[in-house]
Structure formats: structure tokens, C-alpha cells
Amino acid sequence: MFANLLRFLLILMAGAVVAQPTPQHRYQFRRGLMGTQFVLTLYAPDSATAQRANNAVNARMDSLNQIMSDYLDGSEINRLSATAGSGQWVRVSPELFEVLQKSQTIARLSNGRFDPTIGPLSQLWRRAVRRGEFPDRQQRLRARRAVGHRLMQLDYATQSVRLRRREMRLDVGGIGQGFAIDQAGKLLRGLGINTFLLDLGGDVLAGDTSYSVALDSTVLSLKNAAITTSGDMYRHLDYRGRRYSHVMNPRSGLGLRHFVRATVLAPDGWRADALTKVFSVAGWRKSRRLLRRFPEVELLILENKTGRLRRWQSTGFETYIR
């Protein structure tokens, strides 16, 4: 999975918790998950309640990881990828079907700037970043032929999936972490815990209480919303004097060749997560038009493509600034 690369400084706003009949106390839990750090902050009446909630969230997150991770042998998504080109319709779990449906929606609305079938290219690019070796043209062309979100068919009646071309491989890393924190948030609310903050490698979801999020010199107020930032600060490939980002353009099969950083605010984690990749690939100029396709989403984008740093933010982004 692609990890988000810009971490947020998260500070619980003093006095933000609404008075409740039972005194609420702050609890925080940390663990490694999905190749990054997962931090759960919640308010509960006592430590036993908090621990039960944490245990339930961890079980849910581990289950989702076993479903969505293309790094794990035997994961559900890898078993599905193994059927590519067979003509077989495969009935999948509700969670996998939902994340694939959401991925397909983003792919369609973004004209392929996000693509859940990018697996052959992302595997090639991961290897290149890890080894510092640039993939040759033939490798890229072969991988590119197995990519295309229209080649993934979904049957809503039976919750089944068919991958039409051989060597296709699914990769929902660009949306999976955001989807996972949404699922964790729903679980917490089902347990009666509405005051929480979930941070999975920089994919952040806040519950009913306002939290302050520091982004550079800007402080944002987050409540019942999600925020994610994508960029190439830590993971990239330098090759022959050029820097290639870990954020990949599905159309070219290469990492982006210039600096771009997109911060997305959305009502839920899956949209915030996926759209950081969409707007990074689109760039600041095209993103301003593309944003109209995604209601309730706000964007801040920085881009340096020709030696000039450009900054643009949507009008609604201002409403989150403290």
C-alpha cells in the first residue's frame, strides 16, 4: 500500500469535549499497522471501556488488512487477482466489494488518474524505488497493458468481481487506509464512543469533537471530517538527476517528476485518501476544475513544475482554518 508521507501534528483542543452525564477520560493507543503507525485517541468513562474499544478496533483493522493488503500472501485481494483473465466471476466479502466499488467511482470521475488495477505498475515501481533501478521500457509497457479500471467488472447483485485481462493485479493502497479509518470510526460509534481521533499514517479522521491539525504554519479545525496529505518528501526515486515521486500516474506508469503536495479535506477517509492521489496527478491547474466533480471536498495544493511554486486552495478550505 502507498503510505501517506506528511505526518500531522494533532492536538486535542482544550475544553472541546461537551459535558456528559458520565465523566469522560482521554485514552490513547499506538501500534504498527499496514506498514505505518496507527494512533487511536478516544474518550471513554473508564479504562476498561477504552481497552475494549481498542481491542475491537484492532480486530477490525487486522481483518481489513487481511482483506485489502496486496503485500500479504493469501490476502483476499491477492486471491482475487490470481483469477485475472480466467473469465471467472468471484464472489468477494462485503468489505472488498465496497472498497473496489468506491475505487471504481473515483477512477471514473477522475478519468483514470486513480486506478485500483494499477498493481502491475505499482509492483514494478516499488521494486525500482527499493533497488534504485529504473524499470526499462519493455517492463513498463507489459505492466501497462494489464492496467485499466474498465477491465474490472463488478456485479452488484451477487457482489462478485471479474478481472478481464491476464496479469491484472489489484492495488487499493491509494484508498485502503482511508477506508479502514472510516470502518473503525463506524465501529466506535456503534460502541457509543463518538469522541475520537484516528490517525493511520497521516490519514486522519475526527469524530464529534474539534481537533486542531497543524499543517505547516496553518492550523485547521477538524470535526466529523477527514484529512490526508500526499507528497514525495520521504519516498522517491532519484535517477540520472531526476526525482520520481512514489505517487504514480497510472497513465504513464511512472512516479510524478516534479514536486506536488495535495491536502484534501472530506467527510470521510476514503475520499480524502484517494483524492490526494487524483489531485497530485492532475496538478494545480486541472485540479481546480476537477474538484467540481467531488462535492463536500476541499483542496489545498502546492506544485513546483517549472521552478515556480504555485499554491491554490478551494474557497471552502478557508472554513477549516482557525
C-alpha positions, 0 to 999 in steps of 0.5 A, a space after each residue: 500500500 502507498 503510505 501517506 508521507 506528511 505526518 500531522 501534528 494533532 492536538 486535542 483542543 482544550 475544553 472541546 469535549 461537551 459535558 456528559 452525564 458520565 465523566 469522560 477520560 482521554 485514552 490513547 493507543 499506538 501500534 504498527 499497522 499496514 506498514 505505518 503507525 496507527 494512533 487511536 485517541 478516544 474518550 471513554 468513562 473508564 479504562 476498561 471501556 477504552 481497552 475494549 474499544 481498542 481491542 475491537 478496533 484492532 480486530 477490525 483493522 487486522 481483518 481489513 488488512 487481511 482483506 485489502 493488503 496486496 503485500 500479504 500472501 493469501 490476502 483476499 485481494 491477492 486471491 482475487 487477482 490470481 483469477 485475472 483473465 480466467 473469465 471467472 466471476 468471484 464472489 468477494 466479502 462485503 468489505 472488498 466489494 465496497 472498497 473496489 466499488 468506491 475505487 471504481 467511482 473515483 477512477 471514473 470521475 477522475 478519468 483514470 488518474 486513480 486506478 485500483 488495477 494499477 498493481 502491475 505498475 505499482 509492483 514494478 515501481 516499488 521494486 525500482 524505488 527499493 533497488 534504485 533501478 529504473 524499470 526499462 521500457 519493455 517492463 513498463 509497457 507489459 505492466 501497462 497493458 494489464 492496467 485499466 479500471 474498465 477491465 474490472 467488472 463488478 456485479 452488484 447483485 451477487 457482489 462478485 468481481 471479474 478481472 478481464 485481462 491476464 496479469 491484472 493485479 489489484 492495488 487499493 493502497 491509494 484508498 485502503 487506509 482511508 477506508 479502514 479509518 472510516 470502518 473503525 470510526 463506524 465501529 466506535 460509534 456503534 460502541 457509543 464512543 463518538 469522541 475520537 481521533 484516528 490517525 493511520 499514517 497521516 490519514 486522519 479522521 475526527 469524530 464529534 469533537 474539534 481537533 486542531 491539525 497543524 499543517 505547516 504554519 496553518 492550523 485547521 479545525 477538524 470535526 466529523 471530517 477527514 484529512 490526508 496529505 500526499 507528497 514525495 518528501 520521504 519516498 522517491 526515486 532519484 535517477 540520472 538527476 531526476 526525482 520520481 515521486 512514489 505517487 504514480 500516474 497510472 497513465 504513464 506508469 511512472 512516479 510524478 517528476 516534479 514536486 506536488 503536495 495535495 491536502 484534501 479535506 472530506 467527510 470521510 477517509 476514503 475520499 480524502 485518501 484517494 483524492 490526494 492521489 487524483 489531485 497530485 496527478 492532475 496538478 494545480 491547474 486541472 485540479 481546480 476544475 476537477 474538484 467540481 466533480 467531488 462535492 463536500 471536498 476541499 483542496 489545498 495544493 502546492 506544485 513546483 513544475 517549472 521552478 515556480 511554486 504555485 499554491 491554490 486552495 478551494 474557497 471552502 478550505 478557508 472554513 477549516 482554518 482557525 
